[in-house]
Amino acid sequence: MSGGDLPPRQKMIGMMYLVLTALLAMNVAKSILDAFVKINEGIETTTVSFDASNSILYAAFDKARAESPAAKVWADKADQVKKMSNDMYGHIEALKSKLIEITDKKPQEVADTLNMIYVDAKDNYDEPTRIMGLSEPGKPIKVPGLEEWSGITLREKINAYQSGIIGVFDDKDVKDILTQKLSYLNTPEMKNDDGNMDPWETGMFYHIPLAAVVTMLSKIQSDIRTAEAEVIAALYERIDAGGVSFNAVDGMAVLPKAYILSGDTFRASIFTAAYDNRVTPEIYISKVPYDTAAALAVEKTGKFDINAIMKGQKGTSWQDGEWYQMEEKDITNGKGELKVTDGVGVHDWGGIIKLNTKKGPKVYPFKSSFEVGQPSLAISADAMNVFYMGIDNPVSIAAPMPKFTANAPGLSKSGKGWVMRPKAPGKVTISVSGQDELTGKSVPLGKAEFRVKRIPTPVAYIAGKTGTVVLSKSELGGGVIKAELEGFVFDLKVKCKSFELGSTVNGDYKSVKCSGNTMNDQAKKLIASGSRGQRFYLEKMAVTMPDGRTVTMGNMTVQLK
């Protein structure tokens, strides 16, 4: 695709496509595509941050809805935007999982948790193109049975999402502004190398490797969260706080997108915030959690007691105590100016703003956080983003401080890395803290949550076959029952410890119990007496798993040749 006057986003897509084409034409190693995996991980991490930022604004909508009936209409519209955004994001997440499942031939439960770096088929061009119905680039289709995962369906859903979130506004001028702002969600035709126009889905996804397809889809998910932030910020501008007078309006900028790719566009939501510059509010800063319920109760009771709200020791500044009241000299024209210094790491803080109104005191709690330095904490399960019970799960942890510790139930240091051996299914959180070299204090650096699962039940094999099979007497009698963990990411070996062999002889069902994974003399005798076509049944095949459980594999039926 040629650059021309295309917008930066499409230029970026074209550049990535050309680079991929060149790399693949040179038959480069599959490891080259790992660069796309790193880009994908960065985008996904940043998208999670966008989602967290949006959650803060949704909480503000809930508070406004509770305080003012006039705010309800806008809060309800914000709920609509939230649902549409989550549905669109979820469809793309399911599409990524389906592409990995089919292309890499993995079970669904493995595909939806597998780290892209461990996908063997990340360089596969053909399956993603086929699944998305792009085998004929000029005529995309919805492949029968895969209609939900087609490029056409993706385009239709993006277009419907874009129209839906803009449609929550009735004002035509607002719609026009948002239409221009959210133009990065447009799905126009794209010019190909021959100078002709291809459908959007062809220009984006035709004949590019799985790793690049997944990265492109993650980029669209990031755009979804960015668009969501744009729209809910515009909705929040329209809320009338009620009961509080305003005489000044300032412009504000919210940065919903801190991560961009080369050639992409940096964006910020810019809006107005109303306040009263004639009033000097009381502002209290806290470095520890405080009683939010007590703060919100002030408006109902009309009584304000800061000591009942704040917790910990009162101080006079950021460095002194757990909380303090800002001095009047730091509050000018209705706004507090906070300036603090602290050690490297993440610092959670918050506080309350108290305004005296004709209706009595109003208290507005707030929470925030900041980082000192450039933390680059990374916690990842080396095999996939899930831990399994009963085995050592390798974990990589990188932190921006030379001295750091990691804690979680079942986590231990092993050589140069870490090992997780979870004790119960569900979820486990790894928390990391470091020591500030300047202050000597321990500072939290972050945490990551992982799912914990049991190792799946193995599948029984004999003579290299499973299920209902046909074997000779010698193959059955001399066979070894093997327990295979199909599709399991770890190279884990488990053995059958006992089983029963049964068959119908002269109208009576006879069974023989065997210890271990081979036939004993009684079982061999029963097999030797069998005739051509006679069926034998391998049942109650017990396997002791690494986590101490004993599981029973599915039965097998063997017909003699």
N, C-alpha and C positions, 0 to 999 in steps of 0.2 A: 504493500500500500504506500502511496506517495504521501508526503507531508502536506503540501499545498497550504491552504488556509484553514486546515482542520484545527479544532480546539486542542489545547494541550493534552487533555485526557485521551483523545483519539490518537494524537501523535505518539503518546507514550505506548498505547496498545500496539500501534504499528511498529514502533522501534523494538518492542519485546518480541513481536512476531518475526521480524527480520533477523533478530539475533538468534532466536530459536532455530529458524530455518537454516541459518548459516552453520550453527553448531551441529545440527543433525546431518546436514550435507557433508560435513567433515567426519561424520561417524565418531563423535567424541564420546568419551566414557560417560556412563550413566551418572557418575558422581558429579558431573557438571551441573546436572539438574538440581542438585542439593542446594544450589544458590537460591532457586525459586522456593524451596522448602523454607529456608531461613527468612526470605521476604514474607512468605505466607504466615509464618509464626509471628513476625513482627506486626503484621496487619491485624491478625487475630487478637494479639495482646492489646493493641491500641483500641480495637473495637470494644473490648471488654471495658476499657476505661471510659469510652464514650457512653456506654450503657450505664455505668455507675454515675456519671455526671447527669445523665437524663433522669435517673432515679431520684436524685436530689431535687430536681425541679418538679417531678411528679409529687413528691412529698409536700412541696410548697403549695401545689394545687389543692391537695387534700386539706391542708391547714386553712387555706383561703375559703374553700367550700364550707368548712365548718364554721368559719367566722362570719361569712357574708352570703346571703341568698343570691346576691347579684353575681357572685363569683361562680356559682354552681354551673351555669350554662357553659362557661369556658372550661371549667374543670371536667365536665362531661365530655366536651369535645376533645380535651387532652386524652381522656380514657379511650376514645375512638382511635386517635392517632397511635396510642400505645399498642392497641390490639392489632391494628393494620400493620404496624412496624414489626411486631413480634411474629405475626403470621408470615410476612414476607421474608424475614430473616430465617425463620424456621424452615420454610420451603427450600431456601438455598442450602441450609445446613443438611437437610435430608438429601438434596441432590448431590452434594459432595460425597456423602456417605454411600449413596447408591452407585456413583461412578467408581469409587474405590472397591465396593463390594463386587461388582461385576467384572471390572477390569483386572483387579488383583486376585479374583476368585477367592474371596474371603467370606466367611459367614457374616451375616448382618451385625451380630453382636460384637464381632471383632472389628469390622469395618468402621463402626461409629466411634471407636475409641483408639484406633491405630494411628500412631504418629506417622506423618507423611514420610519422614526420613526412612522408615522401615517398610514402605510400600515398594515391592519389587518391580511393579509395572509402571513406575512413575514416568518412563519414557515411551509408553504405549500411545501411539497416535490414533489407531484405528477404532478401538472400542469406545472411547469418549465421543468420537465423531459419530459412530453408529448409534450409540445410546441416545444422543441428542438429536438424532434424525437429520444429520448433515452430510450423509454419504454422497448426495448430489448437491453440491454447494449452492447451485442456483435455485434449487427447489427443495427447501427444507420440508420435512414431514414429521408427523407424530407417529413414531414406530408403534405398531400394535402391541399392546401389553406394557409399553414404556411411555405412554402418552404424557404422564405426569412429569416425566424427566426430560422432555424435549426442549430444544432451544426456543421453539415457538411458544411453548407454555411459559417459559421463563420470561420471554419478552412481553407476553400478554399480561402476566402478573405484575411485572415492573411498571408497565403503562397504567394498569388499573390502580396500583399502589400510589403512583405519582398523582393521578387524578383524584384519588380518594382523600389523600391528606391535604391537598390544596382545596378540595371541595368542602372542608369543614368550615371555611369562611364564606360568608354571603357577600361581602364587599368586593366588587369587581376590581377595584384598584389594588386591594391586598392580594387578590388572586393573581393579578398580572405581575406584581412584584415577586411573589413566590414562584410563579411559573418561570421567571427569568433566573431567580436564585437557584432553583432546583433543576436547571437545564442539564446538570451532569447526570440526571436520571433518564434523559432522552435516549431513545433507541433508534437512531436514524439509519438509513442504508449507508453502507460504507464502500468506498471505491476500492476495487481490486487491482491487481498488477496489470490487467489488460485494459484498465480505464473504464470498465463497466461497473455497475453498482450491484452489490450483493446485499442480501438481508443482514440486519444487525447481528443476528445470531451466527451467521456464517463468518462475517468479518471478525467476530470476537473469538470463536471457538473451533472453527473448521481446521482439522488436521494439525492440531498442536498437542503436545504431550500432556498426559494426565497431570503432572506436577504444575504445568502452566495453567491448565484449565482450573484446577482447584485454587491457585493463587488469584486468578481473575475473579472467581466467584467470591473469594474472601474480600477482594477489593470492592465488589458490589455490596457485600454485607456492610462494609465500613461506610459506604455511601448511604446505605439505608439508615444507619444510626445518625449520620451527619444530617440527613434530611429531616429525620425525626426531631433532632435538636433545633433545627431552624424553625420548624412549624410550632413546636410547643413554646419556644421563646416568643414567637409572634403572638400566640394565644395568651401567654402570661402578661404581655404588655396591656391587655385589655381588661385586666382585673381591677376593680375599684376596691381598694382596701377598706373603705368605710370606717367612719369614726375617727380618722386621722386626717388632719388638714395638710395640704401641700401648697407650696407657693413657688417651687423651683423644680426644674426638670434637667437632668443630666443625661448625656449619652453614655451608654454602657456597651462594652464589647465582651461577648462570651465566645471563647475559643473551643468549639466542639471537636476540632480536628487538629491534633498535635503531630500526627504522623502522615507524611505525604510521600509519594513516590516521585522520582525524577520525571519532570514533565507535567506533573499534576498541579493543581491550584490550591494554594492556602486559602482557607475560608474562615470567617468569623461571623457570628450573629451579633448585629449592632442594633441596639434599641434604646428606648428612653426609660429612665427610672425617676419617679416623683418623690420629693421629700420637702421638708420645711426647714429652710436655712435660718429661720428666726429662732429656732428651738435648739437648745443644747441638751441632747439626750444623755441619760446615764448609761455608760457602756461598761460592762463587766467582762473581763477576760478570764477564761479558765483553761488550765492545761490538763485537767482530769474531768471525767464525766460528772455532770451535775444532775439535779432532780428536774428533769424536763416537765414532768407532770405538775410539780409545785409551781413552776414558772407559768405554765399555761392556766393554772387555777387562779392566778391573780386577777384576771379580767372578770371572773365569776364572783369572787369574794370581795374584790375591791381593796384587798389588803396585800401590801408588798413587804416581804421580809427577806432580804438578800441572804441572810444567814441560814434560812430554811431551804434555800434553793441551792446554794453553792456547797461543795464538799471539800474537805481538806483544810490546810492551813492558809489563812489569808495573808497576803503579802502586799508589797507596794509597787512591784514591777514584775516583768517576765521572769527575771532571775531569782525573785524572792517569793517563796510560797507557791501554793497550787493555784491560787486565783487572786485577782486584784481588780480594783476599779481604775479605769483610765482617768488621768488627770484632765481637768478642764482645758489646760493649755494644749492638749493633744486633740481636742475636739473643736473644730471651727466650722462655722456655717452649716451646722447640723450633721457633720460627718466626722467620724473618728479616723485618725491617721495612726496606724499601728506600725511601729518599727522595732524589730527584735533581732537578736543574733542568738544562734544556738549551734550545737555540734552537728556533725554529719549524721544523716539518717532521716527517718520519717517522723514528723511531729504532729500528732493530732491535737487540735485545740478547738475552742468554741467560746460561747458566752451568751450573754443576753443584752438586748437593747431595751431600755425602759423609757417610755414616753408618757408624760402626764397630759391627759386630754380632758375635755369637758365631761366625758363619760367615765372618767376615772383612769387609773394607770393601765397602760397596755404594755405587755412584755413580749418581745420577739426573740425567741432562742435562735441561735445559729451554730453551725458546726463547720469546721474546715480542717485542712491539713496542709503541710508544706514539707518539702524535702530540702535538705542542705547537701550540697555536692551534686554528684551525678550518679545516684544509685543505679546499678545494673544487675539487680538480683535476678537469678534464674534458677528455678527449681523444676526439674523434669524427670519423669520416670524414663529410664533409658530405653525401655522396650515399647511402652505405650502409656497413655495417661490413665492407667488403672493399675492397682496393685492386686496380687493374688495371695491368698492365705496359704501358709505352710511352706513357702519357698522364699529364698532371698531375692528380693526385687531390687536391682541396682538403681540408684538415684544419683543424679548429678546436681550439685548445688554450687552456684557461683555467686559471690557477693562482692561489693565494692570495698570491703574492708579486709585487711590481712588477718584480723582476728575476729572470727564469727562463730557462732554456735547454732545448731539446728536441733529442734526438739519436736518429737511426736511419739505417740505410743508405738513401739516396735521399731523405731529408727535407731541405727547404730552406725558408728564409723567403721569403715573397712578399707584398710590400705589408704589409697589416695582419694577414695570416694566414700559413698554412703550406701547402706543397705536397709531396706524396709522389709520387715517381716510382720505384717499386720496380724492382729489376734482375733478380730471379729469382722464380719461383713458389714457393709454400710459405707461410711465416709471417714476419712482421716485427714487432719490438717497438719501440715508441716510449717512451723513458725521459725523464722530466722532472726537473730539479733546479733549486733556487732558491738565491739568496744571502740568508743571514740578515743583516738590517741591523744587528743588535746585535753579532754575533760576526764577521761578514764571511766565515763559512765557507759552503761549498757543501753543501746538504742535499738528499737525495733526496726527491722529492715523490710519486713513483709512476710506474707504467708501464702500458701497454696493448698487448695483442697483437692483430694483425689478420691475416686471411688475404690472400694475394696470388694472383691468378688471371690467366690470359691472357685477352685480349679474345676473346669467342666468335666463331666463324666466321660471317660474314654470310650472308644468304640472297639468292639471285639473283632479280631482277625484270626483266621487259621489258613495256613498254606497261602498267605498273601491275599485272601479274599474275605469279604464281609457280607452280612445279610443272609439271603438264601442262596446257597451255592451248590455246585455239583463236584464231588471229589471221589477219588478212588479209595478203596479200603486202606491202602498203604499211606495215602496222603492224609486221611482222617486219623488213622491209628498212630502214625508217626508225627502228626502235626503238633505244633506248639501254639497255644492260645496266647496271642499277643494283645496288649492293651495300648491302643494308639490314641494320642490326644490330637485329633485332627484340627488343623488351623490354629493350634495354640502357639503363641509367639515364643515361648521358652522351649528349649530343647530338653524336655523333661521326660525321664523314663519311669514308667510304672509297670508293675507285673501283676498278672492274675494269680491269686493265692489259692483259689479253690473253685470248683465248678461241678456240675452234674451233667452226665451224658445219658440220654434216654431214647428209647425206641419202642415201637409196638411189635411184639413177637407172639405169633399165633393168637392174636386177639388180646393179649395182655400187655400193658405198658410196664416196661422194666427200666429202672434208672440206676446208675452207678455214681457214687460220690467220689471225686478225685481231689487230691491235695496237690497244690502247685499248679503248673500250667501245661502238664503233659498227661497223656492217658496212662492209667495204671493197668495192671494185668487184667482185672475184671472188665474194664472198658474195652481193652483190645480184644478180649474174648467175645464180647458182645458184638463188636464191629466185625470180627472174623465170621460170625454166624449169620451176618446180614446177606441179603441178596440184592441183585441189581434193581435200582429204583427205590429201595427201602429208604425211609427218611429217619434221620437221627437228629436229636435236638440238644443243642448246647445251651444250658440254662444255669441260672444262679451263679453267674461268673463274677466272683467277688474280687475287688481290687482295693488295696489299702493305699489311700492318698497321702501325700506328704503332710497334710494338715491333720492327720490322725483319723480322718473319716474312712469308713469302709463303704464303698459304693458298688452297686450291681450293674454290670453292663447289660445292654440289650441282648435278647436271645438271638441265636443263629439256628438256621435250619440247613442240614446237609443231606443231599440226596446222593446215594451211591451210584457210581457209573456202572 
